[in-house]
Amino acid sequence: MKNKNFPTISVVIATHNSARTLGRGLASIRAQEYLQERIEIIIADGASTDNTYDIAVKYNVRWIAVDSTKQSAEYNKAVGISYARQEIVAMIDHDNVLPHTMWFQNMVRPFLEEKDVVGVETLRYHYDP
C-alpha cells in the first residue's frame, strides 16, 4: 500500500564507473510500493568515464558531479548527503538491489512507530556474485 503519510526519502548513491551495476539498483528503487514523488535519488558521481550518467538519468535522478581529485565512495556519499532535502536519508551503494518492493516501507516503519528512533539499517544481507 502506497501511503502519502510516509516520510520523504533522499536516496544517496555514490558512483564512479558504475554502469555495470547501477541500473538494477535504480530499477529496484523505482519499483518500490512507496509513492515515487516522496523519493528523490541523488547520484554523487566521481567523474565516471563509462555510461553511468546515461543509465542514471533514465531513473529521474539528481546528478551531482564530484571533484575527481577528491572522489571516493565515502567522500561522494558525504557530498550527496549535503544535497539531500528530504525527511530521511537512505545511503545505498551503486551495486545494491532492494530485495522486495516493500523495503522502503519496512525501513521507515521504526521512525513512525517510535519517536526516539534516529536511524535504522538492514538486518540481513545477501551476496550475489
MMTF fields as JSON, N, C-alpha, C and O atoms, coordinates in Angstrom:
{
  "mmtfVersion": "1.0.0",
  "mmtfProducer": "UNKNOWN",
  "numBonds": 515,
  "numAtoms": 516,
  "numGroups": 129,
  "numChains": 1,
  "numModels": 1,
  "chainsPerModel": [1],
  "groupsPerChain": [129],
  "chainIdList": ["A"],
  "bondAtomList": [4, 2, 8, 6, 12, 10, 16, 14, 20, 18, 24, 22, 28, 26, 32, 30, 36, 34, 40, 38, 44, 42, 48, 46, 52, 50, 56, 54, 60, 58, 64, 62, 68, 66, 72, 70, 76, 74, 80, 78, 84, 82, 88, 86, 92, 90, 96, 94, 100, 98, 104, 102, 108, 106, 112, 110, 116, 114, 120, 118, 124, 122, 128, 126, 132, 130, 136, 134, 140, 138, 144, 142, 148, 146, 152, 150, 156, 154, 160, 158, 164, 162, 168, 166, 172, 170, 176, 174, 180, 178, 184, 182, 188, 186, 192, 190, 196, 194, 200, 198, 204, 202, 208, 206, 212, 210, 216, 214, 220, 218, 224, 222, 228, 226, 232, 230, 236, 234, 240, 238, 244, 242, 248, 246, 252, 250, 256, 254, 260, 258, 264, 262, 268, 266, 272, 270, 276, 274, 280, 278, 284, 282, 288, 286, 292, 290, 296, 294, 300, 298, 304, 302, 308, 306, 312, 310, 316, 314, 320, 318, 324, 322, 328, 326, 332, 330, 336, 334, 340, 338, 344, 342, 348, 346, 352, 350, 356, 354, 360, 358, 364, 362, 368, 366, 372, 370, 376, 374, 380, 378, 384, 382, 388, 386, 392, 390, 396, 394, 400, 398, 404, 402, 408, 406, 412, 410, 416, 414, 420, 418, 424, 422, 428, 426, 432, 430, 436, 434, 440, 438, 444, 442, 448, 446, 452, 450, 456, 454, 460, 458, 464, 462, 468, 466, 472, 470, 476, 474, 480, 478, 484, 482, 488, 486, 492, 490, 496, 494, 500, 498, 504, 502, 508, 506, 512, 510],
  "bondOrderList": [1, 1, 1, 1, 1, 1, 1, 1, 1, 1, 1, 1, 1, 1, 1, 1, 1, 1, 1, 1, 1, 1, 1, 1, 1, 1, 1, 1, 1, 1, 1, 1, 1, 1, 1, 1, 1, 1, 1, 1, 1, 1, 1, 1, 1, 1, 1, 1, 1, 1, 1, 1, 1, 1, 1, 1, 1, 1, 1, 1, 1, 1, 1, 1, 1, 1, 1, 1, 1, 1, 1, 1, 1, 1, 1, 1, 1, 1, 1, 1, 1, 1, 1, 1, 1, 1, 1, 1, 1, 1, 1, 1, 1, 1, 1, 1, 1, 1, 1, 1, 1, 1, 1, 1, 1, 1, 1, 1, 1, 1, 1, 1, 1, 1, 1, 1, 1, 1, 1, 1, 1, 1, 1, 1, 1, 1, 1, 1],
  "groupList": [{"groupName": "MET", "atomNameList": ["N", "CA", "C", "O"], "elementList": ["N", "C", "C", "O"], "formalChargeList": [0, 0, 0, 0], "bondAtomList": [1, 0, 2, 1, 3, 2], "bondOrderList": [1, 1, 2], "singleLetterCode": "M", "chemCompType": "L-PEPTIDE LINKING"}, {"groupName": "LYS", "atomNameList": ["N", "CA", "C", "O"], "elementList": ["N", "C", "C", "O"], "formalChargeList": [0, 0, 0, 0], "bondAtomList": [1, 0, 2, 1, 3, 2], "bondOrderList": [1, 1, 2], "singleLetterCode": "K", "chemCompType": "L-PEPTIDE LINKING"}, {"groupName": "ASN", "atomNameList": ["N", "CA", "C", "O"], "elementList": ["N", "C", "C", "O"], "formalChargeList": [0, 0, 0, 0], "bondAtomList": [1, 0, 2, 1, 3, 2], "bondOrderList": [1, 1, 2], "singleLetterCode": "N", "chemCompType": "L-PEPTIDE LINKING"}, {"groupName": "PHE", "atomNameList": ["N", "CA", "C", "O"], "elementList": ["N", "C", "C", "O"], "formalChargeList": [0, 0, 0, 0], "bondAtomList": [1, 0, 2, 1, 3, 2], "bondOrderList": [1, 1, 2], "singleLetterCode": "F", "chemCompType": "L-PEPTIDE LINKING"}, {"groupName": "PRO", "atomNameList": ["N", "CA", "C", "O"], "elementList": ["N", "C", "C", "O"], "formalChargeList": [0, 0, 0, 0], "bondAtomList": [1, 0, 2, 1, 3, 2], "bondOrderList": [1, 1, 2], "singleLetterCode": "P", "chemCompType": "L-PEPTIDE LINKING"}, {"groupName": "THR", "atomNameList": ["N", "CA", "C", "O"], "elementList": ["N", "C", "C", "O"], "formalChargeList": [0, 0, 0, 0], "bondAtomList": [1, 0, 2, 1, 3, 2], "bondOrderList": [1, 1, 2], "singleLetterCode": "T", "chemCompType": "L-PEPTIDE LINKING"}, {"groupName": "ILE", "atomNameList": ["N", "CA", "C", "O"], "elementList": ["N", "C", "C", "O"], "formalChargeList": [0, 0, 0, 0], "bondAtomList": [1, 0, 2, 1, 3, 2], "bondOrderList": [1, 1, 2], "singleLetterCode": "I", "chemCompType": "L-PEPTIDE LINKING"}, {"groupName": "SER", "atomNameList": ["N", "CA", "C", "O"], "elementList": ["N", "C", "C", "O"], "formalChargeList": [0, 0, 0, 0], "bondAtomList": [1, 0, 2, 1, 3, 2], "bondOrderList": [1, 1, 2], "singleLetterCode": "S", "chemCompType": "L-PEPTIDE LINKING"}, {"groupName": "VAL", "atomNameList": ["N", "CA", "C", "O"], "elementList": ["N", "C", "C", "O"], "formalChargeList": [0, 0, 0, 0], "bondAtomList": [1, 0, 2, 1, 3, 2], "bondOrderList": [1, 1, 2], "singleLetterCode": "V", "chemCompType": "L-PEPTIDE LINKING"}, {"groupName": "ALA", "atomNameList": ["N", "CA", "C", "O"], "elementList": ["N", "C", "C", "O"], "formalChargeList": [0, 0, 0, 0], "bondAtomList": [1, 0, 2, 1, 3, 2], "bondOrderList": [1, 1, 2], "singleLetterCode": "A", "chemCompType": "L-PEPTIDE LINKING"}, {"groupName": "HIS", "atomNameList": ["N", "CA", "C", "O"], "elementList": ["N", "C", "C", "O"], "formalChargeList": [0, 0, 0, 0], "bondAtomList": [1, 0, 2, 1, 3, 2], "bondOrderList": [1, 1, 2], "singleLetterCode": "H", "chemCompType": "L-PEPTIDE LINKING"}, {"groupName": "ARG", "atomNameList": ["N", "CA", "C", "O"], "elementList": ["N", "C", "C", "O"], "formalChargeList": [0, 0, 0, 0], "bondAtomList": [1, 0, 2, 1, 3, 2], "bondOrderList": [1, 1, 2], "singleLetterCode": "R", "chemCompType": "L-PEPTIDE LINKING"}, {"groupName": "LEU", "atomNameList": ["N", "CA", "C", "O"], "elementList": ["N", "C", "C", "O"], "formalChargeList": [0, 0, 0, 0], "bondAtomList": [1, 0, 2, 1, 3, 2], "bondOrderList": [1, 1, 2], "singleLetterCode": "L", "chemCompType": "L-PEPTIDE LINKING"}, {"groupName": "GLY", "atomNameList": ["N", "CA", "C", "O"], "elementList": ["N", "C", "C", "O"], "formalChargeList": [0, 0, 0, 0], "bondAtomList": [1, 0, 2, 1, 3, 2], "bondOrderList": [1, 1, 2], "singleLetterCode": "G", "chemCompType": "PEPTIDE LINKING"}, {"groupName": "GLN", "atomNameList": ["N", "CA", "C", "O"], "elementList": ["N", "C", "C", "O"], "formalChargeList": [0, 0, 0, 0], "bondAtomList": [1, 0, 2, 1, 3, 2], "bondOrderList": [1, 1, 2], "singleLetterCode": "Q", "chemCompType": "L-PEPTIDE LINKING"}, {"groupName": "GLU", "atomNameList": ["N", "CA", "C", "O"], "elementList": ["N", "C", "C", "O"], "formalChargeList": [0, 0, 0, 0], "bondAtomList": [1, 0, 2, 1, 3, 2], "bondOrderList": [1, 1, 2], "singleLetterCode": "E", "chemCompType": "L-PEPTIDE LINKING"}, {"groupName": "TYR", "atomNameList": ["N", "CA", "C", "O"], "elementList": ["N", "C", "C", "O"], "formalChargeList": [0, 0, 0, 0], "bondAtomList": [1, 0, 2, 1, 3, 2], "bondOrderList": [1, 1, 2], "singleLetterCode": "Y", "chemCompType": "L-PEPTIDE LINKING"}, {"groupName": "ASP", "atomNameList": ["N", "CA", "C", "O"], "elementList": ["N", "C", "C", "O"], "formalChargeList": [0, 0, 0, 0], "bondAtomList": [1, 0, 2, 1, 3, 2], "bondOrderList": [1, 1, 2], "singleLetterCode": "D", "chemCompType": "L-PEPTIDE LINKING"}, {"groupName": "TRP", "atomNameList": ["N", "CA", "C", "O"], "elementList": ["N", "C", "C", "O"], "formalChargeList": [0, 0, 0, 0], "bondAtomList": [1, 0, 2, 1, 3, 2], "bondOrderList": [1, 1, 2], "singleLetterCode": "W", "chemCompType": "L-PEPTIDE LINKING"}],
  "groupTypeList": [0, 1, 2, 1, 2, 3, 4, 5, 6, 7, 8, 8, 6, 9, 5, 10, 2, 7, 9, 11, 5, 12, 13, 11, 13, 12, 9, 7, 6, 11, 9, 14, 15, 16, 12, 14, 15, 11, 6, 15, 6, 6, 6, 9, 17, 13, 9, 7, 5, 17, 2, 5, 16, 17, 6, 9, 8, 1, 16, 2, 8, 11, 18, 6, 9, 8, 17, 7, 5, 1, 14, 7, 9, 15, 16, 2, 1, 9, 8, 13, 6, 7, 16, 9, 11, 14, 15, 6, 8, 9, 0, 6, 17, 10, 17, 2, 8, 12, 4, 10, 5, 0, 18, 3, 14, 2, 0, 8, 11, 4, 3, 12, 15, 15, 1, 17, 8, 8, 13, 8, 15, 5, 12, 11, 16, 10, 16, 17, 4],
  "groupIdList": [1, 2, 3, 4, 5, 6, 7, 8, 9, 10, 11, 12, 13, 14, 15, 16, 17, 18, 19, 20, 21, 22, 23, 24, 25, 26, 27, 28, 29, 30, 31, 32, 33, 34, 35, 36, 37, 38, 39, 40, 41, 42, 43, 44, 45, 46, 47, 48, 49, 50, 51, 52, 53, 54, 55, 56, 57, 58, 59, 60, 61, 62, 63, 64, 65, 66, 67, 68, 69, 70, 71, 72, 73, 74, 75, 76, 77, 78, 79, 80, 81, 82, 83, 84, 85, 86, 87, 88, 89, 90, 91, 92, 93, 94, 95, 96, 97, 98, 99, 100, 101, 102, 103, 104, 105, 106, 107, 108, 109, 110, 111, 112, 113, 114, 115, 116, 117, 118, 119, 120, 121, 122, 123, 124, 125, 126, 127, 128, 129],
  "secStructList": [7, 7, 7, 6, 6, 1, 7, 7, 3, 3, 3, 3, 3, 3, 3, 1, 1, 7, 2, 2, 2, 2, 2, 2, 2, 2, 2, 2, 2, 2, 6, 1, 1, 1, 7, 4, 4, 4, 3, 3, 3, 3, 3, 3, 3, 1, 7, 7, 7, 1, 1, 2, 2, 2, 2, 2, 4, 4, 4, 7, 3, 3, 3, 3, 3, 7, 7, 6, 6, 6, 7, 7, 2, 2, 2, 2, 2, 2, 2, 2, 2, 2, 2, 7, 7, 1, 1, 3, 3, 3, 3, 7, 7, 6, 6, 7, 7, 7, 1, 1, 6, 6, 2, 2, 2, 2, 2, 2, 2, 2, 2, 2, 2, 7, 6, 6, 7, 7, 7, 7, 7, 7, 1, 7, 7, 7, 7, 7, 7],
  "xCoordList": [0.837, 0.0, 0.879, 1.711, 0.7, 1.456, 0.773, -0.434, 1.538, 0.952, 1.512, 2.719, 0.636, 1.088, 1.538, 2.08, 1.319, 1.757, 3.147, 3.696, 3.711, 5.073, 6.036, 5.757, 7.169, 8.126, 8.765, 8.799, 9.269, 10.017, 11.427, 11.953, 12.022, 13.331, 14.276, 13.911, 15.485, 16.592, 17.468, 18.06, 17.551, 18.409, 19.723, 19.742, 20.817, 22.125, 22.948, 23.123, 23.45, 24.26, 25.544, 25.511, 26.679, 27.987, 28.317, 28.165, 28.772, 29.137, 30.479, 30.909, 31.11, 32.285, 32.427, 32.768, 32.16, 32.182, 31.344, 31.824, 30.089, 29.173, 28.143, 27.131, 28.376, 27.385, 26.991, 25.837, 27.917, 27.65, 26.612, 25.877, 26.534, 25.682, 24.544, 23.583, 24.619, 23.696, 22.241, 21.335, 22.005, 20.649, 19.719, 18.579, 20.186, 19.339, 18.947, 17.807, 19.891, 19.591, 18.59, 17.657, 18.784, 17.851, 16.459, 15.455, 16.398, 15.1, 14.404, 13.186, 15.168, 14.562, 14.044, 13.081, 14.668, 14.163, 12.862, 11.892, 12.841, 11.646, 10.494, 9.357, 10.772, 9.721, 9.091, 8.196, 9.538, 9.039, 7.554, 7.048, 6.865, 5.481, 5.532, 5.201, 5.949, 6.146, 5.908, 6.39, 5.196, 4.926, 6.235, 7.063, 6.425, 7.684, 7.942, 9.099, 6.899, 7.128, 7.659, 8.033, 7.694, 8.26, 9.705, 10.326, 10.236, 11.612, 12.412, 12.047, 13.508, 14.461, 15.719, 16.145, 16.304, 17.549, 18.649, 18.551, 19.694, 20.842, 22.03, 22.443, 22.571, 23.777, 24.944, 24.975, 25.896, 27.116, 28.231, 28.764, 28.57, 29.467, 30.853, 30.993, 31.863, 33.252, 33.864, 34.866, 33.283, 33.84, 33.911, 34.96, 32.793, 32.734, 33.074, 32.737, 33.745, 34.082, 33.311, 33.466, 32.484, 31.634, 30.242, 30.114, 29.226, 27.896, 27.024, 25.806, 27.646, 26.916, 25.847, 24.71, 26.205, 25.257, 24.049, 22.909, 24.285, 23.203, 22.205, 21.0, 22.702, 21.84, 21.077, 19.871, 21.76, 21.147, 19.991, 18.939, 20.166, 19.135, 17.823, 16.784, 17.849, 16.621, 15.7, 14.516, 16.258, 15.519, 15.186, 14.923, 15.195, 14.809, 15.632, 15.087, 16.928, 17.839, 18.338, 18.242, 18.861, 19.582, 21.062, 21.585, 21.73, 23.133, 24.024, 23.876, 24.946, 25.908, 27.303, 27.716, 28.023, 29.391, 30.34, 30.371, 31.108, 32.073, 33.452, 33.797, 34.229, 35.598, 36.369, 36.518, 36.852, 37.525, 38.807, 39.235, 39.423, 40.65, 40.354, 41.256, 39.103, 38.726, 37.848, 37.638, 37.338, 36.312, 36.766, 37.877, 35.884, 35.969, 34.545, 33.696, 34.271, 32.898, 32.387, 31.276, 33.178, 32.719, 32.627, 31.687, 33.59, 33.541, 32.324, 31.614, 32.082, 30.936, 29.626, 28.726, 29.519, 28.317, 28.13, 27.021, 29.209, 29.115, 28.654, 27.833, 29.184, 28.75, 27.266, 26.505, 26.859, 25.461, 24.541, 23.477, 24.932, 24.123, 23.946, 22.889, 24.961, 24.852, 23.767, 23.314, 23.348, 22.284, 20.912, 19.895, 20.882, 19.623, 18.707, 19.145, 17.43, 16.462, 15.227, 14.297, 15.204, 14.009, 14.112, 15.131, 13.055, 12.979, 13.945, 14.476, 14.169, 15.045, 16.094, 15.8, 17.318, 18.378, 18.663, 18.898, 18.638, 18.999, 20.26, 20.279, 21.304, 22.544, 22.569, 22.557, 22.605, 22.581, 23.767, 24.026, 24.484, 25.631, 25.167, 24.058, 26.025, 25.682, 25.362, 24.692, 25.832, 25.579, 24.523, 24.349, 23.813, 22.747, 21.452, 21.117, 20.739, 19.412, 18.468, 18.684, 17.427, 16.485, 15.777, 15.325, 15.67, 15.244, 13.763, 13.384, 12.922, 11.489, 10.869, 11.49, 9.65, 9.009, 8.512, 8.083, 8.562, 8.125, 9.311, 9.125, 10.502, 11.709, 11.658, 11.919, 11.33, 11.273, 10.206, 10.435, 9.049, 8.01, 8.502, 8.259, 9.189, 9.731, 10.798, 10.875, 11.614, 12.703, 12.208, 12.844, 11.106, 10.617, 9.705, 9.474, 9.192, 8.257, 8.779, 8.017, 10.035, 10.508, 10.441, 10.195, 10.657, 10.562, 9.128, 8.911, 8.165, 6.755, 6.253, 5.373, 6.811, 6.321, 6.99, 6.383, 8.228, 8.981, 9.593, 10.44, 9.18, 9.654, 11.147, 11.745, 11.76, 13.17, 14.124, 15.339, 13.601, 14.446, 15.06, 14.359, 16.377, 17.071, 17.768, 18.246, 17.833, 18.482, 18.139, 17.881, 18.138, 17.896, 18.841, 19.36, 19.056, 19.801, 19.282, 18.57, 19.632, 19.113, 19.668, 20.749, 18.908, 19.314, 20.142, 21.075, 19.802, 20.483, 20.931, 20.362, 21.967, 22.447, 22.531, 22.722, 22.39, 22.533, 23.64, 23.633, 24.573, 25.658, 25.317, 25.05, 25.329, 25.048, 26.268, 26.419, 27.134, 28.37, 28.071, 28.992],
  "yCoordList": [-1.181, 0.0, 1.241, 1.415, 2.089, 3.335, 4.342, 4.561, 4.953, 5.822, 7.226, 7.432, 8.19, 9.576, 10.176, 11.282, 9.457, 9.945, 9.446, 9.855, 8.561, 8.106, 9.264, 10.141, 9.276, 10.382, 10.391, 9.377, 11.557, 11.679, 11.124, 11.147, 10.629, 9.97, 10.533, 10.658, 10.871, 11.164, 9.923, 9.545, 9.291, 8.127, 8.634, 9.196, 8.435, 8.906, 7.709, 6.733, 7.809, 6.733, 7.333, 8.241, 6.82, 7.222, 6.351, 5.131, 6.996, 6.229, 6.682, 7.821, 5.763, 6.03, 4.827, 3.727, 5.057, 3.976, 2.779, 1.648, 3.066, 2.074, 1.561, 0.993, 1.747, 1.377, -0.098, -0.443, -0.948, -2.39, -2.779, -3.746, -2.053, -2.467, -1.512, -1.919, -0.284, 0.756, 0.551, 0.798, 0.12, 0.021, -0.862, -0.482, -2.015, -2.934, -2.304, -2.441, -1.61, -0.977, 0.153, 0.265, 0.993, 2.097, 1.572, 2.118, 0.523, -0.07, -0.585, -0.463, -1.156, -1.68, -0.555, -0.749, 0.609, 1.768, 2.262, 2.534, 2.374, 2.87, 1.862, 2.228, 0.599, -0.418, -0.498, -1.312, 0.318, 0.263, 0.601, 1.455, -0.086, 0.237, 1.422, 1.305, 2.535, 3.766, 4.873, 4.776, 5.901, 6.963, 7.513, 8.024, 7.412, 7.826, 9.32, 9.739, 10.126, 11.558, 11.861, 12.998, 10.857, 11.019, 10.517, 10.537, 10.07, 9.553, 10.395, 10.513, 10.981, 11.616, 10.761, 10.289, 10.566, 9.805, 10.787, 11.498, 10.814, 11.684, 10.804, 9.954, 11.011, 10.303, 11.272, 12.324, 10.914, 11.709, 10.971, 9.976, 11.473, 10.747, 11.378, 12.59, 10.54, 10.977, 10.896, 10.208, 11.586, 11.707, 10.381, 10.005, 9.683, 8.42, 8.645, 9.676, 7.665, 7.729, 6.684, 6.605, 5.883, 4.926, 5.548, 6.77, 4.769, 5.337, 5.351, 5.195, 5.536, 5.65, 6.739, 6.526, 7.891, 9.006, 8.628, 8.886, 8.029, 7.657, 6.709, 6.809, 5.804, 4.869, 5.602, 5.407, 6.43, 7.119, 8.019, 8.005, 8.79, 9.774, 9.114, 9.774, 7.855, 7.143, 6.958, 6.659, 7.138, 6.877, 8.156, 8.102, 9.292, 10.558, 10.836, 10.935, 10.956, 11.196, 12.639, 13.338, 13.058, 14.333, 13.989, 13.277, 14.483, 14.152, 15.22, 16.402, 14.816, 15.721, 15.285, 14.155, 16.176, 15.875, 16.166, 17.277, 15.163, 15.284, 15.505, 14.886, 16.377, 16.655, 15.341, 14.629, 15.02, 13.739, 13.58, 12.453, 14.67, 14.563, 14.212, 13.821, 14.348, 14.043, 12.815, 12.303, 12.338, 11.31, 10.011, 9.535, 9.458, 8.113, 7.777, 8.668, 6.544, 6.172, 6.998, 7.524, 7.111, 7.829, 9.333, 9.98, 9.886, 11.321, 11.627, 12.602, 10.807, 11.02, 10.962, 11.77, 10.006, 9.923, 11.204, 11.73, 11.7, 12.929, 14.108, 14.914, 14.204, 15.266, 15.091, 16.058, 13.878, 13.607, 13.96, 14.539, 13.623, 13.943, 15.451, 15.914, 16.21, 17.669, 18.248, 19.372, 17.5, 17.931, 17.373, 17.78, 16.449, 15.811, 16.825, 17.599, 16.813, 17.764, 17.088, 17.772, 15.784, 15.086, 14.735, 15.004, 14.135, 13.858, 12.764, 12.818, 11.783, 10.654, 10.529, 10.742, 10.181, 9.901, 8.401, 7.815, 7.797, 6.384, 6.329, 6.837, 5.723, 5.552, 4.135, 3.155, 4.055, 2.77, 2.731, 3.702, 1.618, 1.501, 1.279, 0.801, 1.629, 1.549, 0.137, -0.046, -0.861, -2.247, -2.928, -4.144, -2.162, -2.729, -2.827, -1.933, -3.908, -4.108, -4.362, -5.281, -3.549, -3.734, -5.071, -5.374, -5.883, -7.274, -7.477, -8.531, -6.496, -6.618, -5.226, -4.241, -5.163, -3.864, -3.165, -2.013, -3.832, -3.235, -2.759, -2.375, -2.778, -2.479, -1.095, -0.97, -0.056, 1.283, 1.377, 2.0, 0.774, 0.811, 0.156, 0.669, -0.968, -1.641, -0.791, -0.763, -0.105, 0.682, 1.951, 2.403, 2.528, 3.752, 3.452, 4.323, 2.253, 1.905, 2.236, 2.791, 1.927, 2.279, 3.784, 4.187, 4.608, 6.061, 6.472, 7.413, 5.773, 6.094, 5.56, 6.155, 4.438, 3.776, 4.252, 4.182, 4.734, 5.148, 6.524, 6.682, 7.512, 8.884, 9.064, 10.023, 8.165, 8.309, 7.681, 7.84, 6.986, 6.341, 7.42, 8.29, 7.345, 8.305, 7.637, 8.324, 6.301, 5.604, 4.131, 3.556, 3.519, 2.085, 1.527, 2.261, 0.219, -0.441, -1.853, -2.358, -2.485, -3.806, -4.841, -4.677, -5.904, -6.994, -8.041, -8.609, -8.298, -9.342, -8.793, -7.845, -9.426, -9.112, -10.386, -11.468, -10.259, -11.403, -11.071, -10.005, -11.967, -11.768, -12.477, -13.679, -11.722, -12.289, -12.048, -10.962, -13.049, -12.843, -12.533, -12.331],
  "zCoordList": [0.0, 0.0, 0.0, 0.89, -0.978, -1.034, -0.119, -0.222, 0.771, 1.775, 1.657, 1.778, 1.422, 1.29, 2.617, 2.643, 3.723, 5.029, 5.421, 6.444, 4.597, 4.869, 4.632, 3.815, 5.34, 5.174, 3.795, 3.097, 3.42, 2.173, 2.388, 3.501, 1.313, 1.409, 0.356, -0.813, 0.776, -0.147, -0.184, 0.827, -1.344, -1.522, -2.109, -3.203, -1.385, -1.825, -2.286, -1.556, -3.521, -4.097, -4.643, -5.473, -4.172, -4.691, -5.892, -5.849, -6.973, -8.162, -8.716, -8.532, -9.389, -10.224, -11.147, -10.713, -12.424, -13.412, -12.946, -12.877, -12.631, -12.053, -13.043, -12.635, -14.321, -15.331, -15.261, -15.517, -14.926, -14.914, -13.862, -14.062, -12.752, -11.633, -11.303, -10.652, -11.721, -11.26, -11.685, -10.89, -12.883, -13.411, -12.593, -12.327, -12.199, -11.405, -10.08, -9.637, -9.445, -8.167, -8.304, -7.51, -9.314, -9.531, -9.881, -9.422, -10.683, -11.019, -9.761, -9.632, -8.84, -7.606, -6.715, -5.975, -6.777, -6.028, -6.657, -5.949, -7.956, -8.658, -8.644, -8.94, -8.303, -8.223, -6.831, -6.608, -5.915, -4.544, -4.445, -5.173, -3.53, -3.188, -2.216, -1.036, -2.747, -1.974, -2.986, -4.115, -2.629, -3.589, -4.141, -3.386, -5.446, -6.055, -5.9, -5.871, -5.799, -5.595, -4.196, -3.907, -3.331, -1.991, -1.931, -0.869, -3.067, -3.132, -4.115, -5.285, -3.633, -4.547, -4.531, -3.477, -5.691, -5.796, -6.175, -7.175, -5.36, -5.596, -5.952, -5.163, -7.135, -7.561, -7.407, -8.045, -6.563, -6.379, -7.111, -6.62, -8.283, -9.18, -9.26, -9.422, -9.144, -9.192, -10.569, -10.759, -11.533, -12.886, -13.628, -14.152, -13.669, -14.415, -15.881, -16.462, -16.462, -17.885, -18.692, -19.911, -18.019, -18.725, -18.893, -18.805, -19.124, -19.34, -18.079, -18.162, -16.93, -15.668, -15.747, -15.326, -16.278, -16.372, -17.232, -16.844, -18.372, -19.287, -18.627, -18.858, -17.817, -17.097, -16.003, -15.85, -15.251, -14.107, -14.524, -13.884, -15.571, -15.933, -16.373, -16.383, -16.73, -17.082, -15.872, -16.023, -14.67, -13.44, -12.669, -11.468, -13.342, -12.722, -11.454, -10.355, -11.628, -10.515, -10.53, -11.539, -9.411, -9.338, -9.423, -8.566, -10.437, -10.705, -10.09, -10.397, -9.228, -8.612, -9.047, -8.784, -9.708, -10.128, -8.973, -8.444, -8.592, -7.502, -8.112, -9.119, -7.508, -7.954, -8.062, -7.069, -9.236, -9.47, -8.656, -8.409, -8.237, -7.438, -5.983, -5.243, -5.573, -4.182, -4.076, -2.976, -5.174, -5.15, -4.509, -4.737, -3.707, -3.147, -2.725, -2.673, -2.429, -2.066, -0.889, -0.935, 0.145, 1.339, 1.097, 1.558, 0.382, 0.066, -0.803, -0.557, -1.807, -2.682, -1.898, -2.127, -0.972, -0.14, 0.666, 0.755, 1.247, 2.041, 1.192, 1.629, -0.016, -0.925, -1.242, -1.204, -1.549, -1.852, -0.703, -0.919, 0.51, 1.69, 1.831, 2.258, 1.478, 1.61, 0.691, 0.912, -0.328, -1.24, -0.853, -1.414, 0.097, 0.489, 1.167, 2.019, 0.781, 1.32, 1.907, 2.336, 1.933, 2.392, 3.877, 4.513, 4.424, 5.863, 6.314, 7.424, 5.462, 5.786, 4.68, 3.504, 5.074, 4.106, 4.126, 5.183, 2.953, 2.807, 1.962, 0.841, 2.485, 1.727, 1.173, 1.918, -0.147, -0.824, -1.779, -2.491, -1.796, -2.695, -4.133, -4.372, -5.079, -6.502, -6.962, -7.979, -6.226, -6.628, -5.762, -5.848, -4.929, -4.105, -4.9, -5.676, -4.699, -5.276, -4.104, -3.315, -3.995, -2.895, -3.081, -4.185, -2.017, -2.166, -2.471, -2.981, -2.174, -2.447, -2.494, -2.095, -2.982, -3.226, -1.96, -2.024, -0.83, 0.441, 1.283, 2.438, 0.738, 1.511, 2.148, 3.345, 1.388, 1.976, 3.056, 4.093, 2.834, 3.864, 5.147, 6.239, 5.022, 6.205, 6.896, 8.124, 6.109, 6.698, 7.402, 8.355, 6.963, 7.618, 8.799, 9.638, 8.874, 9.947, 11.346, 12.137, 11.701, 13.051, 13.342, 14.479, 12.321, 12.519, 12.859, 13.624, 12.294, 12.52, 13.851, 14.473, 14.288, 15.492, 16.776, 17.844, 16.694, 17.882, 17.649, 16.769, 18.418, 18.191, 18.465, 17.976, 19.235, 19.582, 18.555, 18.672, 17.572, 16.558, 15.663, 15.145, 15.493, 14.627, 13.448, 12.546, 13.444, 12.347, 12.367, 13.425, 11.182, 11.055, 10.0, 9.159, 10.058, 8.996, 8.839, 9.706, 7.746, 7.464, 8.421, 8.986, 8.589, 9.483, 8.751, 9.319, 7.487, 6.717, 5.375, 4.833, 4.868, 3.525, 2.728, 3.282, 1.448, 0.54, -0.448, -1.063, -0.594, -1.553, -2.857, -2.873, -3.945, -5.253, -6.148, -6.708, -6.284, -7.046, -8.494, -9.285]
}
